Amino acid sequence: MGRFGAQYINGTFYHDLHPVAGKLLIGLSEYVSGHNGSFTYTSGAEYPPHINYVFQRASMAVIGSLIVPFAYRTCRFLGFGRAAATMGASFVLLDNALCVLSRFILLDPILFCFIAMALMGYAGFARHRHQAFSAVWWRWLAFTGLSLGLAISTKWIGAFVVALVGLCTIEELAILYSDRKTSVLTQIKHWIARVVCLICIPLLVYLISFQIHFALLRSRGTGDYKMPSQFQSLQRNNVVSRQPHDVAIGSQITIRSHLPGFGLIYANETHRFPDNADELVAAGMPGKQANNWWEIVSGAAKKGNDTPSVRFIADGDILLLRHVGTKRYLRTGNAKPHNQGWDRRVVAAGNTTAPSAWDFWRVHIVDDVSPRPSGRLYAVTTRIQLINKISGCLLTATPAQLPKWGRDMSELICSQKNTSMAEGTLWNVEQVRDKRFKNANYQKLVKRQWLRDTVWINREMARSNNRLVPDPDRYKVIESSAWSWPFLIYPMRMGAWKDYSIKYYEIGNPILWWASAICCIFVYPAQIAYMLVCHRRKCSSWKPAEIRQFWDVTKLLWGGWFTHYVPFFFFGRVLYIHHVLPSLYFGLLLLAFEIQCAMRWYMPARAEWPVAIVIIAISGYVFYLFSPLTFGWDRPIKELAHLQWLPTWNLVTDPHLVL
């Protein structure tokens, strides 16, 4: 993640599948450490002398270590005794997996910190629920909203803690609604307070983080090709910002869809439809390539215009699009697309001497954002639709991907829904090559639309996430499945595994992982079932206040474990063991609470601290055993073979690796 921080310093735009708040913090730490942005953290490269990597990694370690005091404070807010709160914080402190991730420049320690902040904030707010609308009540509610915003602005996994707080808030408001002593005005105030603090503040934090992101990254980079043409035209040194604004018959252009992820219309000689070898695949391809260029050819008789040598394109004009590389025309016909069987296929076909009637397209100008005279086609600023002259269908970009014979490109079709204004039917000229026109100053033609750009980049992020699909036929040493996480079946190697390389192993404290897994999967559900049966039979020995206290604590802790773990079973993307760590945090605190309950039910009060100290000592000893893998082991790994407690661990040898 260090390279993203460097890009904030040198101002070059990038694309990543995660939100930006965490990377902004990484960039801040690099800036404070004196980094000038020239080193891009290439894998395997040595740090140059001016890189203070110790400070940068220490910054992440400090942020990661904050979850320990947050854990203690959360436990105290939830009513834990000092012994149990110390246990909860110690469990977090003594987990090897949480510790090892905090030693690297990663987003995960930042995410854990913000999730822990959100839990602490809501626990503090719940602690003061009877002081409604007081200063301390507002402070903790606003702090919770701020923490939620920071969590989801670091990684979208932060949405799970947002869901947890949202469910607890719904329960609170339902209880208020059922309380006849609470006036309607008071209930409205409670609703407004929560909407402002738990919805508006997180949303504002999320939007502001992207506003800062766009403000810092003003130069062309590796990721701006995924952004709209208007955005690119305002980036320094971008090719879109150094070109003519005018477009005319004879201009060579690239055509961008307004559907995020589709990119530019592309064709080449290699990729053809399997049922017709004469038809080249015309589809969407992200990035700027030589095969994106099309020449505008007139499809109508000449008309009078500004000059004899220049014919601009107006609304309603008929034209042909001839691919520069293959000399084929953009064409539709009666053949069906690969994915949408009810529309028409779009191909690159024909030749320059004999265009088909299916090659003619009518230009419909939707709008233009520049201050220049309307009614003409301009580069970047004009949105258009292309309507086939014969069939009347609309040239339409789709998110559906073609198979390998189509290079996994996004399918281009001609839709019979010719009255649609869907984003897939909207296009603009992104680049233009025409020596007849001078380069334009796009700073005077285009205004930044940061809200539109924020929505666009988030949709591109979602698309990048969805493309991270595991290959079922290929084993990868760092991947794992959600079912294996609670019992630590498959830890993860971090980096090279040679004898004298520094080896880090993402393995948790086995005792704590297994105990918390048993607590969350078996013990707590059994307790709830037992309590429901006792309540049904009216034989419960618990007082209503005790039940309420038990529920208020466990709904947050077990609910947090559930909402941060179970959704991964429904994810189609690649998963890693560190995805379970937020749920582990909740599970460790629930484990401490269950131990406290057991001690108070079955032991005298004076036994709490001795038992807590023994449990912490055992956890500390196991942490110490695995600490060489947490802090780095630079000797042959066979010397640590005694730490392979399960046969599935790939500590010494990888049992699943086929050589």
N, C-alpha and C positions, 0 to 999 in steps of 0.2 A: 504493500500500500504506500510505501515511501515515494514511489514515482508520481502518485497523484498529488502528494504534497508539493513535490518539486514543480509540477505543472501549475499549481496556484501561484508559485513564486515567479515563474517565467511567463505566465499568462497564456499558455497554449491550451486550447480546448481539448477535452478528452471525453470519451464515453465509457460508462461503467454501468453494471447492472444494479448497483446499490445507490440509495440516496446520498446526499453530499455532506451532511453535518459532521459525521465522523471524519471524513477526509479533510474537511476544513480545519478540524482540530489538529490533525496530523500535519497539515501544511503550516499551521500556526507554530507548532513545536519545531518544525524545521526552520522556519523563518527566525524564531527566537534563538535557535542554536547557531545562526550565522550562515545557513545554507543559501547559496545564490541562485539555485534552480538549474545549474548546469549539469549536475549529476542526476541521472534518471533511474537509478537503482535497478540496472539490468541484472538479471539473475546470474550469479556466479562472478560478477565483477567485484574488484577490490574497491574499498572505500578510498577516495582521494583524501589527501591530508586536511582539506578544509571542511570535511564532513564530520560533524560532532555526533556520530551515531550513538555514543553512550548517552548523551543528553536526550536524544530522540527516543531511544528505547526506554530510558528511565522515565520519560514523560508518560509513555503508555503503561509502564509498571505502576506509577503513582495512581493513574486513573483506574487501573484494574484493582489496585489494593483498596480503593475507597469502598468497595462493596463489603468489606469486613466491618468497619464502623457503621455503615448503613444497615447491615444485617443485625447488629446488636441493637441499634436504635429502633429498628422495625419490631424486633421481638419485645422490647420494652413497651412500645406503643400498644402492642397486641396483648399486653397483660402477662407476659412471661416473667417469672422470677429472675433474679440476677444470675442464678446458677444456670438456668435453662437458656437465658439470653447469651451468656458466655459460651455455652455449648454451641448454640446456633452459629455465633460469629466464628468460633473456633473451627467448626466443620467447614465453613466457607474458606477460612484461612488455610486449612490443612488439606485441601483438595488439590491434588497434583495437576489435574487437567486445567482448572481455573488458573492455577499459578503459571503453568508453562505458556499458555496463550498470552498472558500479560507481559511476557518477556520479549515479545516481538511487536513490530509495527503493524498491527492489524486493527480491523474495525471491531473485532469481537470484545476486547476489554472495554472499549467505549460503550458498546451496546449493553454489556452486563452492568456497567456503572449506571446508565440511564434507566434500565429496567429496575435495578435496586432502588434508585432514587424515586421512581414512580410508586413502587410498593411502599417505601417508607413514607412518602407523601400522603398516600391514601390511608395508610395506617394512622398517621398523625391526624389526618382529617377525621377519621372515624373515632379517634380517641376524644375529639372535641365536638362530637355531633350534637351534644346537648347544649353547646354554646353557639347556637345557630346565629350567623351574621355578625359574630364578634370578630375582632381583628385577627385573632389567632385562627379562627375558623376560616376566614377568607385567605389567610396566608398559606395554610396547608392545602386548601383547595386549589389556589392559583399555582402553588409549587407542584402539585400533582399534574396539573395541565401542562406546565412547562416541561416537566420530566417526560410526560407522554409524547409531547411534540419532539423532544430531542431523541427519544428512543426510536420513534418511527422515521425520523429524519436521518438516522444512522443506518438502519437496515429495516426492511419491511417486516422482519420478524417482530419488530417492536409493535406491530399491530396486534399481536397476541395479548400484550399487557394492556393495550387500549381496550380490547374486548373484555378482559377480566374486570377492569375498572368500570366499563360500561354495564356489564351484567350486575355488578354490585350496586351501581347507582340506580339501575332499574328496580332492584329489590328495595332499596331505600325509599324511592319515590312511591312505590306501591304501598309500603307500610305507612308512609305519610298520608296517602290517599285514603287508606282504610281507617285512619285515625279521625274520628268525628270531632275531636277537640281542636284539630288544626283547621284554621279558616281557609277559605278559598284564596284570599290574598296572600297568605303565608305560603301556601302551596305554589302559587305562581312565582313568588320570589325564589323559592327553592329551585324550581325549574329553570328560571332565568339564570340563577347563579351557576348551575351546573352546565347549562348550554354555553355560557360565556367562558367558564374556566376549563371545562373538559372537552369542548368542541372547538370553540373559536380560538383559544390560545394555542392548542396543538396545531390547528390548521395554519394559524399565523406563523408559528415557528417553522413549520414545514415550508411555507411559501417564502419566508424571509431567507431561509438557508439557500434556496435556489436563486433568489435575487442576488445574494452575495456571490454565489457560484458564477452566475452570468457576468456580474460586474468585474470579477477578477480574470476571467478567461476570455480576453478580447482578441486573441490572435489565433490564426489558423492552427489546427492541431489534427491529431489522428482521428478524432471523433466527430468533427463538425459536419462530415458528409451525411450523417444521419439526421441532421437538423433541416428545417425548412429552408428554401432558397433565400427568403428574405433575411433570415438569421445569418446565413453564410455571407450575404452581401455586405453585412456590417462588421464582419470579422477582419482584422488586419491581415494583409498578405494572402487572403483567400482569393482563388482565381475568379470566383463569382463577383467579387468586389472590383475587379479590374477588367471590365469588358463593356461592350456597348449595351445600351438600353433598348435600342431600336432592333426590330426584327422585320425582315422582308422576304419576299420570294427570292430564293437562292441562298439564303442564310443557312448555315449549318448549326444545329441546335441539339441540346439534350433536353429530355422531357421528364419532369419529376411529377410523381403522383402526390396528392395530398393525403394519401393513406399512409400513416406511419409504418415504417418497416419495408415498404414496397421498393422504394428507391427510384432509379431511372430505368426507362425502357431500354432493353438490351437485346442484342441478337449477334450470332456469329455462325460461321460455316460448320462448326463441329456439332452443335446440338440441334437435332432434328426430331420431328414427331415420328414415332415408330411405325405408324400406319400410313405415312406419306413422306417418303424420304426427300421429296422436292420442297417440302415446307420446313423452313427454319423456325426454331422456337423463338418467339418474341415474348419476353417476360420481364419481371422486375428484378433488378440486381442492385443492391446497395453499393455505394462507392463510385468513384469516377474512373471510367475505363475507356479505352479507345473505341470499343464496340457500343458505346452509348450514343454515338453521334448519328444524327439524321439530317438529311438535306430537305428543305422545303421546296417542293415543285408545284408550280401553278396547275390547278385543275380546271381553269376557266379561261375564256378569252380575255385578252388584255383590256384593261380599263384605264382611263385617264388617271394620273396620279401626280404626286409632287414633282417628280422628275422622270424623264423617259427611262432612265436606267434603274430606278428604284420603284418597286411596287410593294407598298405596305399591306398588311393583312388586316382586314376589317371584319366586323361581325357578319357572319353569313357567307364568307368567302369559302370556295371549294379549293382544296389542296391535296397533294399527295406527299407522303413522307418516305423518302428513299434512304435506306441505310447506307451510310458512307462506306463502310468496310466491305459489305457484300453486294451492294448495288441492288438489293431487293427492296420491294415496297412493303410497307405495313398494310396488311390485308386481313379482312375477315371473310366469311363465307358461310356455307351451310353446315360444315363439320362442327361437331360438338366439342366443347372443352373437355379436358381430362377430368376435372373435379366438378364443375357445374354443368350437368348434362342438359339443362334446359335453355342455355344461351348459345352464343356462337364463339367459335375458336378465333383467336387472333394469331397471325403468323407473319413471317417475313418471306415473301415469295415473289415470283415474276422476274422481269428483267427490265432494263431501261428502255428498250425499244417497243415493248408491248405491254403496257400496264393493263391490269384488269379493271372492269367496272367496279369490283369490290375494293379497289385501292383508294377510292375518292372519299375524302372526309370533309364534312362541313364544320367550320369553326363557329362555336357559340361562345362569345365573350360574356362571362358571368359578372366580373367586376375588375376594377383596377385601383390600387391604393396609391399610385403616384400622382403628383399634381399636374402631370402632363395631359394633353387633350385626350378625352375618352373616346372609345369606339375603335381603338387600334390595339393590336397585339404587341405587348412589350415583354422583354425578358424580365424574369423575377417577379414583377409586380402584378401581372395580369393572370387572373384565374380563367381557365377556359374549359369547355367540354368539346369533345370530338365526336361527331355524329356521322355514322356511315351513310353515304348518299343513297345506296341501294336499299338497305334493310331498315335504316332509321335507328339502328341500335347504337348504344353509347359505349365508347371505349372505356373500360372499367378495370381498375386494379383490384385484385383480391388478395386476402392474406393466405389463401391456400397454396401449399407448396407442390411443385411438380416432383416426380420421382427422379432417380439418378440420371435418367436419360435427359432430363431437363435441368440438370445441375442444381437441383433443389431450389430453383428460383421461384419467385412468387408468380402465380399464374395471371396472365392478362387475358381478358375476355371482352366480348362485345355484348352488352346486356340489352335485352329487349325492353327493360324498364326505362324507356327513353325520356321520362319526365322526372327521373330521380335527380336529387341534388346531393346524394350521399358523397362522402369525402372520396370514395374510390372512383367516382366519375369526374373528379376535378383535377386539373393538370395545370402546370405552368412551365414555361421555358426557363431552365436553370442556367444553362450556358449558351452563349451565341458566339460564332466565329463569322465575322463579316468585315472585310477590310474597307468597305464603303462607309463604315460608321466609326466614330471616335468613342473611346471609353467614357463611360458616364461616372458621375460622382453619386454613388448610391446613398451616401450619407444625407443627401438632399432629397432623395426619392423615397426612402424607406424609413419608417420609425420602428424602434424596438417595441415588441409586444411580449413582455416578459411572462405574462400569464399564459398566453398561447404557447410560448416556448416551454414553459414549465409543464403544461399538460402534454405537449408533444414529447419531451424528453422522458417523462414518466411512462408514456406508452411504449417508447423505445426500450426503456429499462425492463418493462414487463415482457416485451417480446424477447429480449436477451435472456431473461430468466427462463422463459418457456422453452427456449432452444437448448437449455442444459439438460438434455435427456440422457439417462444412462444407457450404455450399450449392453444389452443382456448377453451378448456373445463375447464380451471382452472383460477380463478381470482387471480391476484397478486397485492397487494396494491402498489407496487413500479413501476409497468409497466404502460406505456401509449402509445398512438399512435400519429403519426406525425400531424394528422389533428387537434388534441386538443391543441397543444402547443402554437400557436400564441396568442390565447385568454385565456390562462391559465385556461383551463377547469379542468384539473386534476393535482394539485400540488402533491408533494410526501412527505410522512412521512420519516424521517431519524432516524432510531433507535426505541427504545421502546417507548410506548405511555401510560405508566402507570401514575397515578396521580402525583407521586413525583419523577419520573425519569426526567432527563434533556431531553427536547424535542426540536428537530430542525425540521423545516418544509421548504422544498425546494419550496418556493413560491416567485415569482418575485414581483417587484413593479407593482401592477395591472394597475395603470394609464399609466406607461411607456410601459408596454407590450401591452396594448390595443391600445394606440396611435401609437406605432411603427408598429403594425400589420395592422391597418387601412392605415397607410402611405405606407407600402410595398405592401399590397395586392390590395388596391383600388386606392389610390391617385396617386402614381407614374405611374402605368400603364395607368390611365386615362390621365395624363399629356402627356405621350408619344403618346397616340392615338390622343389627341388634336393637338399636335405639328405636327404630320404627316399629319393630315387633313389640317391644316393651310398651311403647306409647299406645299401640293398638290394643294391647291387653290390659292397659292401665296398671302396669306393675313396675313402672320406672321409679327408681329411687332418686333420680335427679330432680332438682328444683328447676322451675322455668328459667330463672336467672342463670343457672349453671348451664343449661342447654343452650341458652342464647349466647353465652360467652364462648362455649365450645364451637358453636356454629360460626360466630363472627370471626374467629381465628382461622378455623379450618376451611371456610369458604374461600378465603383469600389464598391460603397456602396450598391446599389441595387443588383448588380451582386454578391457581397459577400454574401448578405442575401439569394439570390436565390440558389447559389451553395452550401451553407451550410445548406439549409433547404429542398429543393425539393427532393434531392436524397434519403432522408429517406423514402419517400413514396414507393420506390422500394426495400427497405431492407427487407429481410426475417427474420432477427435476432431480438432478444428482444430489445426493445427501452425504454429509460427512458427520463424524461423531461430535464435532463441536456444536452442531445444531441442537444437541440435547442439553447443553450447559445452562441456558436460561431456566429450563424446567428443573434441572438439578438444583439450582439455587433455591427454588421454592421447596423442593423435596427435602433438602437438608434442614431448612427451618422447620418444616413439618415434623421431621424426625426428632428434632430437639423438643418440640412441643409434646409429641407422644411419649418421649422419655420422661418429661416432666409430669405428664398425667399419670404414668405408671408409678413414678416415685411417690406422688401424692396419694395415690390410691392404696399402695401396698407397703410403703415405707414411712418411718417417722420423719418429721421435718428436718431433723438434724442430719439425716443421711443424704440430703440433696447435694451438698457441696462435695463430700467425699466421692459419691458416685459420679458426679459430673467430672471431677478431676481425673478419676480412673478412666472414664470413657474418652476424655480429651487426650490423656496420655497414650492410650492405645492408638487413637487416630494419629497422634503425632509420631508414634513409632513407625506406623505403616507409611506415613508421608516420608519419613526419613529413609526407609528402605528403598522407596522408589525415587528419592530425590536425585540420584545420578542421572536419571532419565528426564528429570524436570529441568535441571540446571546445566545439562550437557555432559555427555560421556564421550571422551576422546580416545578411548582404548578399545581393544577388540570386544565386541558385544558378548562374546561367549563367556567373558568373566562375570556377566550378570545373568547367566542362564538360570540361576536359582530363583530369579524373580518371575519366571514364566509359570504363573500359577494355573493358567488354563491352557489346554492344548491348542485353542484357537488363536492365541496371541502370536503375532508374527515378530516377536522380540528378537529371537536368534535366527530362525529360518521362517520363511513364509510357506505354510503348508498348502496354500492355494495357488502359488505361483508356478506356472508351467514354463519350464525353460526350453 
